[in-house]
Amino acid sequence: MMHKRRRWMITKAKTPEQLARDLTEQTWTLCTGFEFEGYLFLNDSISEDGAQEYAIVLPLPDGAYVQIESITFGWCTFEKGLANVRHVIAGAADRSEFRHAVDPRLDMPEVHGRCPLCA
């Protein structure tokens, strides 16, 4: 994750297809994050105008977090985005060489309210 001080508002995705469509076909505010099957997809983009880059973060049982991947969903077709989502939730990236500890600041929608990064 490039953004150590950013706070993300987490929304639960319902299906891998919905998540892939959201990540590839829409532009989101910089504080947007999604949770699906225990994995966090956190908007790590520099601006809303650029490619939508997402840090893929895995919460650990001890309460720590590790980033296991970074995917530029803004450059993916829906099909490629769906393949990426399925790859992640299958656990295929859990032990990647990219894996490193992170400390994301996460909010549920009812707590997040509006921040300077919200549209």
C-alpha positions in Angstrom: 0.0 0.0 0.0 1.3 3.4 -1.0 -1.0 5.3 1.4 -0.1 4.8 5.1 -2.5 7.4 6.4 -5.5 6.8 4.2 -8.7 5.5 5.8 -10.8 3.1 3.7 -14.6 2.6 4.0 -15.2 -1.1 3.6 -18.3 -2.4 1.7 -19.0 -6.2 1.4 -19.2 -7.5 -2.1 -21.9 -10.2 -2.7 -20.3 -12.2 -5.6 -17.0 -12.4 -7.4 -18.8 -11.2 -10.6 -20.2 -8.1 -8.8 -16.8 -7.3 -7.3 -15.0 -7.7 -10.7 -17.6 -5.5 -12.4 -17.3 -2.8 -9.6 -13.5 -2.9 -9.9 -13.2 -2.8 -13.7 -16.2 -0.8 -14.8 -16.4 2.0 -12.3 -14.2 4.7 -10.8 -14.3 4.9 -7.0 -13.3 7.5 -4.5 -9.8 7.0 -3.0 -11.2 5.9 0.3 -13.2 3.0 -1.2 -12.5 -0.6 -0.1 -14.3 -3.9 -0.7 -14.3 -7.1 1.4 -15.0 -10.5 -0.2 -14.4 -13.9 1.2 -12.1 -12.4 3.9 -9.9 -10.5 1.4 -9.8 -6.7 1.3 -9.5 -4.8 -2.0 -8.3 -1.3 -1.0 -8.2 1.5 -3.5 -4.5 2.4 -3.6 -4.8 4.8 -6.5 -3.0 8.2 -6.5 -6.1 10.0 -8.0 -9.6 9.3 -9.2 -8.4 10.3 -12.8 -5.7 7.5 -12.9 -5.9 3.8 -13.3 -7.7 2.2 -10.4 -5.0 0.3 -8.4 -6.0 -1.9 -5.6 -4.0 -3.3 -2.7 -5.1 -6.8 -1.9 -4.9 -7.3 1.8 -5.3 -10.5 3.9 -6.4 -10.1 7.5 -4.6 -12.7 9.7 -6.1 -14.6 12.7 -4.0 -12.6 15.1 -5.4 -9.3 14.0 -2.4 -8.3 11.8 -2.7 -7.6 8.0 -0.5 -8.5 5.1 -0.7 -7.2 1.6 -0.4 -10.1 -0.8 -0.9 -8.4 -4.2 -1.4 -5.1 -6.0 -3.7 -5.2 -9.1 -4.5 -2.4 -11.5 -8.1 -3.3 -12.1 -8.5 -0.1 -14.1 -6.5 -1.7 -16.9 -8.5 -5.0 -16.8 -11.4 -6.1 -18.8 -14.3 -7.6 -16.8 -13.1 -11.1 -17.7 -9.5 -10.4 -16.6 -10.8 -8.7 -13.4 -13.0 -11.7 -12.6 -10.0 -14.0 -13.2 -7.9 -11.9 -10.8 -10.6 -11.9 -8.2 -11.0 -15.7 -8.4 -7.2 -16.1 -8.3 -7.1 -14.1 -5.1 -10.1 -15.7 -3.3 -8.8 -19.2 -4.2 -5.8 -18.4 -2.0 -3.3 -18.5 -4.9 -1.6 -15.2 -3.8 -1.6 -15.8 -0.1 2.1 -16.8 0.0 3.3 -14.6 -2.8 6.8 -13.1 -2.7 5.1 -9.7 -2.7 3.6 -10.4 0.7 4.5 -7.9 3.4 3.0 -6.5 6.7 0.7 -3.5 6.4 -1.5 -1.5 8.9 -4.6 -0.3 7.0 -7.0 2.0 8.7 -10.5 0.6 8.0 -14.0 1.9 8.6 -17.4 0.4 8.2 -19.8 2.8 6.2 -21.7 3.8 9.3 -18.5 5.0 11.0 -16.7 6.5 8.0 -19.1 9.3 7.3 -17.5 11.8 4.9 -13.8 12.3 4.6 -11.7 14.6 2.3 -11.4 11.8 -0.2 -15.1 11.2 -0.5 -16.8 12.6 -3.6 
